[in-house]
Every structure is written in structure tokens, then in C-alpha cells.
């Protein structure tokens, strides 16, 4: 799909990886809608940066993606301002720690509300117009926990695995008009709370000895949006983290 003047919605687009994705698509001269829940100032800043990067138009729109009613309103707002939606990137996520077994189900529920239900609600709202127009692209952002469960992150890991399965289901249900793919990220942008030791530990786990960076995440999403013969796939952008353990395992032999 040629991105120039296409309408793109990025959930969780106000900051970090979502912001990088927004800017990558803005550079292709798309019209971008930055969907945020509580980061109004960051979303407004990202909208301004998008115009500077080359977006033909940009807007920030508040939405709780876990609820289908606000999602429908958000889609209507974007359609009214920018036009019919051509691309949806589900980047909104949740990363709270949890324990198992537990008698507190709040993290489990809130994580699935955002990661899985949010992606479902957004895709469900934009798919009819995409199918009617004969074109559309959905990209879901997952990570390595979709394959490798992370201790203390049960809700996150299971939700991301489910989101990967949902990606393939979208591809099957919406073909041939709409393509659906995923990007699986490894170490990308270090959280502000990480100290130097934590950053170095994750860097050393990768084959390439580096954090991927937000720019690479944005490039991966742009590729999948523009690649007209790719659907139902997952592109891993992790600097080789998933295979880093192999190098270390045999390093002394």
C-alpha cells in the first residue's frame, strides 16, 4: 500500500515505540491519528512532530480502547477529520507485574482489556470500511513473550500470545481486502526506570549487541503496511535476542 495521504491510526502512539511508529509512517506522508488514553500532552507533541516529519495531516484523539463504545466514537472522529481509515496499528499495551497463583485478578483483566480486547475492538471498528474500500492493513505489536513466557508477567505474556493468534485470525477473516501482520519486538527503547546495569544486561543478551531502537520498530511496521503480498506473518525485530542464549551456551566449547 502506498502510504502517501492514507489515513493511519496508531493506538498507544503518544510516546515510546508507538511514537516511533507514528513518525515512521508520517515520513511516508500519511495522515496520522495518535490514539492515547491519558498522555494528552505527549500525544499533542507527537502530532506536531508528525507534521514536521512529513505527515500530510495529524491529530491526537483520546480513547479507552478496552471499551467498544469509545472506540466507535474515536473511529468516527478520525473519519470525520482525516477520512476513511486505511491502516490500523495496535501498539497500546500493558506491562504490569503479576503473581500466580493469586486472588487478585485486576492485572489479568486490565492487561487483556488493553492488549487483546483493545486490538479486537479497534479492528472490528475499522474493518468494515477497509473491506468496502478493498484495501486495508492491520499491524499488531507483540514481543518475544508471545513464544517465551516471562516469569512474573503472566498476563502480559499470555495476552501477547493471544494477540499473535488474533493477528492470524484477522488475516484469514479479512482477506483479500485487508492484510494483517505483527511485529515482535525485543529490547527496543529502555524504560526511564532502567539503570545502566539493566540496559547492559539486555544488550548483552542479543546477538547484535544492541537495543533495536524505536526507528527500527517504525521501519518494520512501515514495511508490513507497504508489502502488498504479506499477510498473516510476524516480523521479529529483536537484535537477535531470541537466539542470544545459544551463543552464550556454547561460547566455552
VEXNU-662668 format. One record per residue (C-alpha): x, y, z; residue number from 1. Coordinates in nm, 4 decimals. Layout:
<rs>
+----------+----------+----------+-----+
!       c1 !       c2 !       c3 !   k !
+----------+----------+----------+-----+
!        X !        Y !        Z ! NUM !
...
+----------+----------+----------+-----+
</rs>
This chain:
<rs>
+----------+----------+----------+-----+
!       c1 !       c2 !       c3 !   k !
+----------+----------+----------+-----+
!   0.0000 !   0.0000 !   0.0000 !   1 !
!   0.1281 !   0.3430 !  -0.0917 !   2 !
!   0.1158 !   0.5442 !   0.2313 !   3 !
!   0.1017 !   0.8968 !   0.0940 !   4 !
!  -0.2254 !   1.0564 !   0.2122 !   5 !
!  -0.3505 !   0.7263 !   0.3557 !   6 !
!  -0.5192 !   0.7516 !   0.6966 !   7 !
!  -0.3307 !   0.5715 !   0.9736 !   8 !
!  -0.4448 !   0.5098 !   1.3321 !   9 !
!  -0.1814 !   0.4162 !   1.5913 !  10 !
!  -0.3032 !   0.3214 !   1.9383 !  11 !
!  -0.0565 !   0.3955 !   2.2151 !  12 !
!   0.1022 !   0.6362 !   1.9687 !  13 !
!   0.1858 !   0.9190 !   2.2074 !  14 !
!   0.5260 !   0.8013 !   2.3247 !  15 !
!   0.7981 !   0.5361 !   2.3154 !  16 !
!   0.7510 !   0.2662 !   2.0490 !  17 !
!   0.4108 !   0.3978 !   1.9429 !  18 !
!   0.5578 !   0.7420 !   1.8804 !  19 !
!   0.8378 !   0.5914 !   1.6698 !  20 !
!   0.5801 !   0.4081 !   1.4589 !  21 !
!   0.3784 !   0.7257 !   1.4115 !  22 !
!   0.6859 !   0.9174 !   1.2952 !  23 !
!   0.7909 !   0.6402 !   1.0544 !  24 !
!   0.4501 !   0.6498 !   0.8864 !  25 !
!   0.4461 !   1.0300 !   0.8944 !  26 !
!   0.7707 !   1.0301 !   0.6956 !  27 !
!   0.5794 !   0.8447 !   0.4233 !  28 !
!   0.3363 !   1.1414 !   0.4126 !  29 !
!   0.0443 !   0.9544 !   0.5652 !  30 !
!  -0.2300 !   1.1210 !   0.7656 !  31 !
!  -0.1784 !   1.0024 !   1.1227 !  32 !
!  -0.4131 !   0.9753 !   1.4195 !  33 !
!  -0.2379 !   0.9317 !   1.7540 !  34 !
!  -0.4683 !   0.7462 !   1.9924 !  35 !
!  -0.3924 !   0.7912 !   2.3617 !  36 !
!  -0.5659 !   0.7155 !   2.6887 !  37 !
!  -0.4098 !   0.9534 !   2.9418 !  38 !
!  -0.0993 !   1.1018 !   2.7732 !  39 !
!  -0.2664 !   1.4087 !   2.6213 !  40 !
!   0.0401 !   1.6347 !   2.6250 !  41 !
!   0.2679 !   1.3696 !   2.4752 !  42 !
!   0.0112 !   1.2910 !   2.2062 !  43 !
!  -0.0175 !   1.6575 !   2.1097 !  44 !
!   0.3613 !   1.6825 !   2.0903 !  45 !
!   0.3804 !   1.3708 !   1.8725 !  46 !
!   0.1126 !   1.5128 !   1.6417 !  47 !
!   0.3231 !   1.8245 !   1.5946 !  48 !
!   0.6355 !   1.6178 !   1.5335 !  49 !
!   0.4437 !   1.4146 !   1.2766 !  50 !
!   0.3695 !   1.7243 !   1.0690 !  51 !
!   0.7363 !   1.8229 !   1.0878 !  52 !
!   0.8318 !   1.4683 !   0.9767 !  53 !
!   0.6156 !   1.4925 !   0.6653 !  54 !
!   0.2638 !   1.3817 !   0.7602 !  55 !
!   0.0010 !   1.5341 !   0.5345 !  56 !
!  -0.2193 !   1.5773 !   0.8428 !  57 !
!  -0.2151 !   1.4684 !   1.2069 !  58 !
!  -0.4458 !   1.4603 !   1.5063 !  59 !
!  -0.4441 !   1.3330 !   1.8619 !  60 !
!  -0.7559 !   1.1592 !   1.9900 !  61 !
!  -0.8325 !   1.0246 !   2.3364 !  62 !
!  -0.9799 !   0.6756 !   2.3649 !  63 !
!  -1.0045 !   0.3916 !   2.6131 !  64 !
!  -0.9563 !   0.1071 !   2.3668 !  65 !
!  -1.0805 !  -0.1513 !   2.6170 !  66 !
!  -1.4377 !  -0.0272 !   2.5651 !  67 !
!  -1.6049 !  -0.0676 !   2.2237 !  68 !
!  -1.8213 !   0.2452 !   2.2631 !  69 !
!  -1.5301 !   0.4933 !   2.2921 !  70 !
!  -1.3537 !   0.3052 !   2.0122 !  71 !
!  -1.6518 !   0.3602 !   1.7822 !  72 !
!  -1.6503 !   0.7305 !   1.8728 !  73 !
!  -1.2765 !   0.7541 !   1.8101 !  74 !
!  -1.3105 !   0.5961 !   1.4666 !  75 !
!  -1.5924 !   0.8370 !   1.3815 !  76 !
!  -1.3783 !   1.1327 !   1.4933 !  77 !
!  -1.0845 !   1.0195 !   1.2806 !  78 !
!  -1.3067 !   0.9530 !   0.9808 !  79 !
!  -1.4639 !   1.2975 !   1.0149 !  80 !
!  -1.1283 !   1.4760 !   1.0313 !  81 !
!  -0.8933 !   1.2671 !   0.8172 !  82 !
!  -1.1150 !   1.0368 !   0.6106 !  83 !
!  -1.1730 !   0.6622 !   0.5958 !  84 !
!  -0.9092 !   0.4622 !   0.7864 !  85 !
!  -0.6656 !   0.2625 !   0.5734 !  86 !
!  -0.4158 !   0.1416 !   0.8352 !  87 !
!  -0.4516 !   0.0379 !   1.1992 !  88 !
!  -0.1508 !  -0.0222 !   1.4242 !  89 !
!  -0.2397 !  -0.1736 !   1.7625 !  90 !
!   0.0517 !  -0.0612 !   1.9789 !  91 !
!  -0.1288 !   0.0129 !   2.3063 !  92 !
!  -0.0029 !  -0.2259 !   2.5718 !  93 !
!   0.0141 !  -0.3070 !   2.9427 !  94 !
!   0.3180 !  -0.4335 !   3.1293 !  95 !
!   0.2236 !  -0.4698 !   3.4956 !  96 !
!   0.3801 !  -0.7426 !   3.7070 !  97 !
!   0.1595 !  -1.0157 !   3.8458 !  98 !
!   0.1893 !  -1.3312 !   4.0515 !  99 !
!   0.0446 !  -1.6778 !   4.0171 ! 100 !
!  -0.1422 !  -1.8269 !   4.1903 ! 101 !
!  -0.3316 !  -1.5171 !   4.3020 ! 102 !
!  -0.6594 !  -1.3938 !   4.4450 ! 103 !
!  -0.6196 !  -1.0540 !   4.2731 ! 104 !
!  -0.7377 !  -1.0690 !   3.9122 ! 105 !
!  -0.7085 !  -0.6980 !   3.8368 ! 106 !
!  -0.3806 !  -0.7167 !   3.6418 ! 107 !
!  -0.5017 !  -1.0125 !   3.4372 ! 108 !
!  -0.8237 !  -0.8348 !   3.3437 ! 109 !
!  -0.6754 !  -0.4905 !   3.2774 ! 110 !
!  -0.3944 !  -0.6348 !   3.0650 ! 111 !
!  -0.6307 !  -0.8338 !   2.8448 ! 112 !
!  -0.8646 !  -0.5335 !   2.8276 ! 113 !
!  -0.5918 !  -0.3266 !   2.6593 ! 114 !
!  -0.3702 !  -0.5742 !   2.4736 ! 115 !
!  -0.6252 !  -0.8190 !   2.3333 ! 116 !
!  -0.9709 !  -0.6665 !   2.3656 ! 117 !
!  -0.8408 !  -0.3248 !   2.2613 ! 118 !
!  -0.6931 !  -0.4644 !   1.9403 ! 119 !
!  -1.0142 !  -0.6570 !   1.8718 ! 120 !
!  -1.2378 !  -0.3541 !   1.9279 ! 121 !
!  -1.0258 !  -0.1262 !   1.7084 ! 122 !
!  -1.0004 !  -0.3780 !   1.4242 ! 123 !
!  -1.3699 !  -0.4534 !   1.4487 ! 124 !
!  -1.4498 !  -0.0838 !   1.4149 ! 125 !
!  -1.2240 !  -0.0103 !   1.1154 ! 126 !
!  -1.2622 !  -0.3363 !   0.9210 ! 127 !
!  -1.5987 !  -0.2606 !   0.7534 ! 128 !
!  -1.4640 !   0.0493 !   0.5773 ! 129 !
!  -1.1427 !  -0.1311 !   0.4833 ! 130 !
!  -1.3344 !  -0.4213 !   0.3305 ! 131 !
!  -1.5696 !  -0.1855 !   0.1490 ! 132 !
!  -1.2787 !   0.0100 !   0.0003 ! 133 !
!  -1.0943 !  -0.3079 !  -0.0972 ! 134 !
!  -0.7787 !  -0.2141 !   0.0912 ! 135 !
!  -0.6503 !  -0.2082 !   0.4456 ! 136 !
!  -0.3616 !  -0.3075 !   0.6685 ! 137 !
!  -0.3599 !  -0.4033 !   1.0360 ! 138 !
!  -0.0340 !  -0.4394 !   1.2292 ! 139 !
!  -0.0289 !  -0.5678 !   1.5870 ! 140 !
!   0.2707 !  -0.5093 !   1.8136 ! 141 !
!   0.3758 !  -0.8124 !   2.0165 ! 142 !
!   0.7059 !  -0.9167 !   2.1741 ! 143 !
!   0.9101 !  -1.2269 !   2.2471 ! 144 !
!   0.6862 !  -1.3220 !   2.5384 ! 145 !
!   0.4384 !  -1.4463 !   2.2785 ! 146 !
!   0.6691 !  -1.7512 !   2.2476 ! 147 !
!   0.8821 !  -1.7380 !   2.5623 ! 148 !
!   0.6773 !  -1.6824 !   2.8810 ! 149 !
!   0.8252 !  -1.4204 !   3.1147 ! 150 !
!   0.8233 !  -1.5002 !   3.4883 ! 151 !
!   0.6129 !  -1.2531 !   3.6817 ! 152 !
!   0.4426 !  -1.1306 !   3.3622 ! 153 !
!   0.1787 !  -1.3979 !   3.3078 ! 154 !
!  -0.0961 !  -1.1615 !   3.1971 ! 155 !
!   0.1320 !  -0.9788 !   2.9550 ! 156 !
!   0.2841 !  -1.2945 !   2.8070 ! 157 !
!  -0.0466 !  -1.4726 !   2.7549 ! 158 !
!  -0.2138 !  -1.1601 !   2.6157 ! 159 !
!   0.0674 !  -1.1085 !   2.3630 ! 160 !
!   0.0488 !  -1.4738 !   2.2569 ! 161 !
!  -0.3252 !  -1.4318 !   2.2104 ! 162 !
!  -0.2674 !  -1.1114 !   2.0118 ! 163 !
!  -0.0384 !  -1.3008 !   1.7766 ! 164 !
!  -0.3120 !  -1.5602 !   1.7256 ! 165 !
!  -0.5633 !  -1.2799 !   1.6720 ! 166 !
!  -0.3358 !  -1.1359 !   1.4032 ! 167 !
!  -0.3564 !  -1.4582 !   1.2036 ! 168 !
!  -0.7311 !  -1.4743 !   1.2544 ! 169 !
!  -0.7678 !  -1.1201 !   1.1201 ! 170 !
!  -0.5651 !  -1.2227 !   0.8142 ! 171 !
!  -0.7953 !  -1.5166 !   0.7449 ! 172 !
!  -1.1229 !  -1.3381 !   0.8167 ! 173 !
!  -1.0499 !  -1.0169 !   0.6242 ! 174 !
!  -0.8676 !  -1.1451 !   0.3140 ! 175 !
!  -0.8277 !  -1.0468 !   0.0408 ! 176 !
!  -0.9113 !  -0.6812 !   0.1057 ! 177 !
!  -0.7258 !  -0.6450 !   0.4349 ! 178 !
!  -0.3829 !  -0.7730 !   0.5313 ! 179 !
!  -0.2963 !  -0.8381 !   0.8973 ! 180 !
!   0.0548 !  -0.8852 !   1.0352 ! 181 !
!   0.2509 !  -0.8460 !   1.3567 ! 182 !
!   0.5855 !  -0.7068 !   1.4670 ! 183 !
!   0.7541 !  -0.8835 !   1.7591 ! 184 !
!   0.9956 !  -0.6613 !   1.9481 ! 185 !
!   1.2918 !  -0.7397 !   2.1682 ! 186 !
!   1.4878 !  -0.4695 !   2.3562 ! 187 !
!   1.3768 !  -0.1538 !   2.1788 ! 188 !
!   1.3657 !   0.1603 !   2.3958 ! 189 !
!   1.4921 !   0.1397 !   2.7538 ! 190 !
!   1.2361 !   0.2465 !   3.0165 ! 191 !
!   1.3351 !   0.5542 !   3.2164 ! 192 !
!   1.3439 !   0.3444 !   3.5352 ! 193 !
!   1.6145 !   0.1124 !   3.3972 ! 194 !
!   1.9621 !   0.1644 !   3.5375 ! 195 !
!   2.2828 !   0.1143 !   3.3393 ! 196 !
!   2.3209 !  -0.2446 !   3.4598 ! 197 !
!   1.9752 !  -0.3423 !   3.3376 ! 198 !
!   2.0319 !  -0.1784 !   2.9998 ! 199 !
!   2.3655 !  -0.3544 !   2.9599 ! 200 !
!   2.2234 !  -0.6923 !   3.0642 ! 201 !
!   1.9605 !  -0.6817 !   2.7917 ! 202 !
!   2.2073 !  -0.5521 !   2.5347 ! 203 !
!   2.4448 !  -0.8400 !   2.6087 ! 204 !
!   2.1653 !  -1.0937 !   2.5575 ! 205 !
!   2.1293 !  -1.0026 !   2.1903 ! 206 !
!   2.3317 !  -1.1433 !   1.9011 ! 207 !
!   2.3951 !  -0.7961 !   1.7634 ! 208 !
!   2.4935 !  -0.6451 !   2.0970 ! 209 !
!   2.2468 !  -0.3589 !   2.0766 ! 210 !
!   1.8999 !  -0.2356 !   2.1580 ! 211 !
!   1.6994 !  -0.2181 !   1.8361 ! 212 !
!   1.5702 !   0.1359 !   1.8899 ! 213 !
!   1.2373 !   0.2873 !   1.8002 ! 214 !
!   1.3429 !   0.3704 !   1.4450 ! 215 !
!   1.3774 !   0.0005 !   1.3610 ! 216 !
!   1.0329 !  -0.0725 !   1.5045 ! 217 !
!   0.8884 !   0.2001 !   1.2842 ! 218 !
!   1.0662 !   0.0673 !   0.9762 ! 219 !
!   0.9273 !  -0.2808 !   1.0390 ! 220 !
!   0.5713 !  -0.1538 !   1.0644 ! 221 !
!   0.6099 !   0.0573 !   0.7518 ! 222 !
!   0.7428 !  -0.2444 !   0.5615 ! 223 !
!   0.4440 !  -0.4577 !   0.6569 ! 224 !
!   0.1994 !  -0.1823 !   0.5636 ! 225 !
!   0.3617 !  -0.1364 !   0.2238 ! 226 !
!   0.4235 !  -0.5064 !   0.1475 ! 227 !
!   0.1168 !  -0.5977 !  -0.0569 ! 228 !
!   0.1944 !  -0.9723 !  -0.0710 ! 229 !
!   0.2489 !  -1.0258 !   0.3035 ! 230 !
!  -0.0297 !  -1.1252 !   0.5416 ! 231 !
!  -0.0631 !  -1.3459 !   0.8491 ! 232 !
!   0.3067 !  -1.3042 !   0.9257 ! 233 !
!   0.5136 !  -1.1852 !   1.2209 ! 234 !
!   0.8350 !  -0.9882 !   1.1683 ! 235 !
!   1.0745 !  -1.0146 !   1.4623 ! 236 !
!   1.2866 !  -0.7072 !   1.5395 ! 237 !
!   1.4922 !  -0.8017 !   1.8443 ! 238 !
!   1.8620 !  -0.7669 !   1.7506 ! 239 !
!   1.8767 !  -1.1459 !   1.7758 ! 240 !
!   1.7709 !  -1.1679 !   2.1406 ! 241 !
!   1.5692 !  -1.4853 !   2.0860 ! 242 !
!   1.8863 !  -1.6692 !   1.9786 ! 243 !
!   2.1369 !  -1.4925 !   2.2020 ! 244 !
!   2.1226 !  -1.7706 !   2.4600 ! 245 !
!   2.2551 !  -2.0160 !   2.2011 ! 246 !
!   2.5753 !  -1.8171 !   2.1535 ! 247 !
!   2.6345 !  -1.7928 !   2.5262 ! 248 !
!   2.5507 !  -2.1574 !   2.5859 ! 249 !
!   2.8248 !  -2.2772 !   2.3527 ! 250 !
!   3.0732 !  -1.9926 !   2.3975 ! 251 !
!   3.3089 !  -2.2034 !   2.6101 ! 252 !
!   3.3216 !  -2.5051 !   2.3791 ! 253 !
+----------+----------+----------+-----+
</rs>
